[in-house]
Amino acid sequence: MSAAHPPERDNQTLFRLEELTKIFGEGEEQVTAIQDIDLTIRSGEIFGIIGLSGAGKSTLIRCLNLLERPSSGKVIFRGVDLQSLSKKELLQERQKIGMIFQNFNLLQQRTALENVRFPLEISGMGNYRATQKAREMLQLVGLPEKERAYPTELSGGQQQRVAIARALASEPDVLLCDEATSALDPATTKSILELLKSINETLGVTIIMITHEMSVVQAICNRVAVIDTTIAEVGDVDEVFLRPASRIARELIFPKGELLERLQGSRYLRIVFDGTAAHEPIIANMTLACQTPVSILSADSRNIDGIAYGQMIIQIPEDQQETEKILSYLTSRGVTVEEVTEATAQNGLFSEEGRV
């Protein structure tokens, strides 16, 4: 693995999941964690898997390397059905699947260097070569000066960097990240996400992010799957943000409790815009053009793959003629517009019927 010569992104299928189901327990205690998951993840992409608590995200990612054995369905990695392999063959395939966790999972009695070197030792690599490789990985994640530090002497962000270095030491094709930033503060989260994006771009390592935070997906992912035991929707991150097709996606983009606190009237619009339009005074220009003042309930902007996206919730007039003027102006500016009411917000921001 060399940063100077990253592998080409060929868009070939890396993982293919077919009707994947995992059930825990039996009888009345039986719980279906994930059901009939069909999903394709391509080589070289940063793929997000997002859902609410209990949606089955962690179960799904643990099925990718068979840390959890599926109850039914297939996990096909690089064209190979992992469940058809012998124990020895599976261990060989797992060397190409790195994993990092929310709580870092470092060995407390080992230094940073020894933690990174550990999987290399297990694979039979000689001590000198393993040490040199571990030092290269610590350099890659920006911690060459911390090789003799123990986990208790490192910050949370530094511990996660050591965990990333350890996962990369075996030169995996893919890095599975199970809520890898959930235990970190916002500034540290940003730095870890930037590191992961750099690893993807320079080394060509596919990254699969499990998270419950839409901001994490928007920060670095190319595509996203929204999960609620089964797959609710899959698409490019900007498309899901602009035009969410499922209730779960809408709730993740704008939690309904937060929206309900703001709704006091009867008619509202959600306006979503991207690119250069995100920097234009859309509402000010609309007010001047339509001669109709509106109230802004909320507004925020997001950076998705280097492009600015924004959304607003505005209160619109009860007069239908004035509303039609507003809608006509906004659609002419190429922004996405959806109507929001208190009733539709109860079910996760807005209903399928609420689209304008």
N, C-alpha and C positions, 0 to 999 in steps of 0.2 A: 504494500500500500504506500503510495507516494503522493504527496500533495502536488508535486510538479507535473505528474502525469495522471490525472484523475480518470477513472473509467468513463467511457461514453455512456450517456443516457440513451438507451435504445428503445425505451417504452415497452420492452418485453414484459410479460407477466411474471412477477416474482412470487406472489401468493395468489392462489385461487381457492376460495372457500365455497363448498357446495352443500347446501341444505344442512349446515352445521348446527347441531343442537347439543346442549349440555344440561342434564337434569341431575340435581342433587337429591339424595334421600329416596325413600320409598313410601308407598301408600299415602296416608294422610300427611306425612311429613315431606312429601315430594315437592320440590321447587324447580321450576324451569327457569334457568338463568339466562340462556339464549336459545332461540328457536329459529330453525330454517334460515340461517344466515347464508346468503349468496353474495360474494364480494370478490372483486379483483383489485389487486394492488400492483402497480407497475414498478419496474426497476428504476431507481434513481429519483423517485418522487418523495416528497414529504407529505404523508397521508395522515389526516386526523380522524380519530374515532371519538365522538362526543355524545354525551347523554347525561341525563339526570342521575342522581344517586340511586343505585339499585337497578340500573338499566342493563347491566351485564357487560360493561366495558372491560373490567379487569378479567373477568372470566374469558371473554373473547380473546384478549391478547395472550393469556396464558395457554389458550388452546393452539395458538399459532406455533409454539415450540413444543407442544404436548406436555407442558407442565401440568395441564389439566387434560385428561383424555376425553375427547368428545363422546357423548352418548350415541350419536349417529352423525352421518355426514362425513365429508372429506376435507382434509387440510393438505393442499398440494403446493409444495415449495420447490421452485425451480423445476417444475414438471414432474416431481416425485411425490407420490402419496405417502406422507410421513408415517401413517398408521400401518403401512405395509412393510415397514423396515424392521430389521432385527434390532436388538438393543445396541449392538456395536455400530450398525449403520446409522441409527438415529443419533447417537453421540457424535458421529462424524458430521452429520448435517447440522446439528446444533452449534457446532463451532462457527458456522456462518450466520448464526442468529444471536447477536448480542442483546443484552437487556439491562436496563437501569430502572431503579425503583424510587418510590416517593421517599423512603427513609434510608436511602443510600446503600444499606446492607454491606458496609465495610467490616473487615475483620479488625476488631478493636485492639488486638495485641500485635498487630503488624503495622509497620510504617506505610506511608503512602506508596513508596517504591515497592515494598513487599506485597501490598494489596494488588497493585497492577501486575506484578510478576507472578502472582499466585496461579492464575489459570494457565500461564505458560509452563510453569513447573509441572502442573497436573498433566499437560499434554506431552511432557517428556522433553521439552526444550532444555538444553544445557544451561547451567547457571550463568555463565558469562553472557551468552547470547540473550537470555531472558532478561538479564539486568539492563543490557544495552537497549533492548526493545522497550522495556518499561520506562527507561529514561526518555526515549523518543516520544512515547505517548504522553508523559507528564509535560514535556516541552510543547507538544501539540495543544494541550488544554491550558497552557499558560501557568503551570506550577512547577517549573524545574527546581526552584529553590526550596520546595516543600517535600522533597523526597524522603527526608528523615523524620518528618513530622508524623505523629500518631493522629488518628481521627479526632480524638478529644481536643487536639491542639489546632484543629481546622474549623473554619466557619462552615455553615451549612452549604453555601455555594461552593466552597473549596472541596468539601466532601463529595458533592455531586460531580465536580470536575474529575476527581480521582476515580469515581465510579464510572464515568464516561471513558476515561483513559483505560481502565481495566476492561471495559466492554469492547473497546477498539483494539486491544492488544492482539487478539486472535484474527484480526483483519476480516471482520464479518461483512456479509453482503447487506445486512439489514440491522438496524438498531431499534429494538422495541422499548418504548418509553412509557412506563405505567405511572401516570400522574407525577412525572419527574420534577415538576416545579411547584407542586402543591404545598410543600413544606417551606417554601422560600418567600422572602419579602419581594415586593414588586421590582425593585432595582436589581436584585440578584436574579429574579426570574428573567428579566430582560437580557441580562448578560449570558445566562445559560441558553436561552433561545437563540441568541446571536451566535453562540458557539456551535450549537447544533446545526444551524443553517449554514455556517461556514464549513463544517464537516461534510455536510451533504454536497455543497458546491465544489469543494476542493478534492474530496476523496471519492465522491460518487456513491456514498453509502445511503441506501434507502432508509428513511426514518418513518416510523409509525408512532404517532403520538396519541396516547389515551388521556383524555382530560374531560372535566366537566365545565371548563371555562372557555367560552367562545373567544375571548381575547387571545388565548394561547393559539387557537386554531388560526385566527385572523393574522397573527404575527408572522407565522412561518409556513403554514401548510399550503400545498397546492390544491389538494382535493380533500373532501371531508365526507365521512359517513355519519349520519345521525342515527343513533341506536336507541331503541326502547324495547328490549328483549329481542326483537327482530329489527331489521333495517328499515327505518322510516323514510330515509332518502339519502341519495349519494349525488355529489356534484362538485364542480369547482367552488372554492370557498367564496369567491365574489358573487357567484350566481345564487348560492344558498343564502347569503346575507341579503342580497337585493330582492330575491323572490323566493322566500322559504315556502316549500310546498307542504310541510307537515306541521302539525300542532306543536310537536316537541321542538322542532327547529325554531319556530316562532317564539316559543317560551324561553329558549336559550338565548336568543338574540335580545329579547326584551322581556324579562321576567314579569309575569302578569301581576304579581303583587305590587311591584314598583309602578306599573302603569296605572293600576286601579287607584292608587293614592292620588294620582294627578287628575283623573277624569272627574269632572264636575258638571259638564254640560252634556249635550246630546249628540253632537256631531264633531268628529275629529278626523284628521288625515295624518297618515304616516307618509312622510316624503323621504325617499332614499335617492341619493345622487352619488356619482363617482367621478374620478378623474379631475379634469379642470373645473367641472361644475361644482365640485366640493369646495372650491375657493371663491366661487362667485356669490354675490349677495342676492341669492335667489328670492328670498322672502321680501327683501326691500324692493327689488325690481318688480316683483309680482304685485305688491301693495300699490306701487305707483301706476303700473299698467292697468290694474283692475279697479283702482280707486276704492279698494276694500281692505280695511285693517283686519289683521288676524292676531290671535294671541298664541305665543309659542309656549307649550307646556314643557317640552324637553328637547335637547339637542345634544348630539355627540358626534365625534368623528373617529374613524378607525383607519389604520394603515394595513392594507391587505396586499402582501407581496409588493411593497413599494409604492402602491397607489392609494391616494386618500379617498376614503368613502365616508359619507356622512348620512345621518338620519335625523329627522325632526318629527315631533308630534305637534300639530297646530290645531287650534279650535277654529272651525269654519262657521260662516253665518248660517242661520236657519233659512234664509231666503234662497230658494232653489236657483234663481237666475244668477245671483251673485256667486253661488257655489259653482255653477257651470262655467262661469268666466274664469274662476280660479283653476278649475280642473283643466280647462282648455289651455290656459297659459302654461301650467306646469308640464303637461304632456308635450307641448310644443318645445319645451326646453330639454326634453329627453330624460326627465326624471321619472322614477317609479313612484306611483301614488296608490295608497290603499286607505280605505275608510276604516276607522276604528270607533267602536262604541263601547260603552261599559259592559253591555251584554256579551259582545264578542270577545272582549278582553278577559272575561271570566274563564274562557277556554284557551288562553294562551295567545294574547295579543290581538289577533283578528281571525275571522272565519274565512273559509274559502269563498263564501258569498260576499265578503266584504271588499273584494278586490275591485278597483275602479278601472 
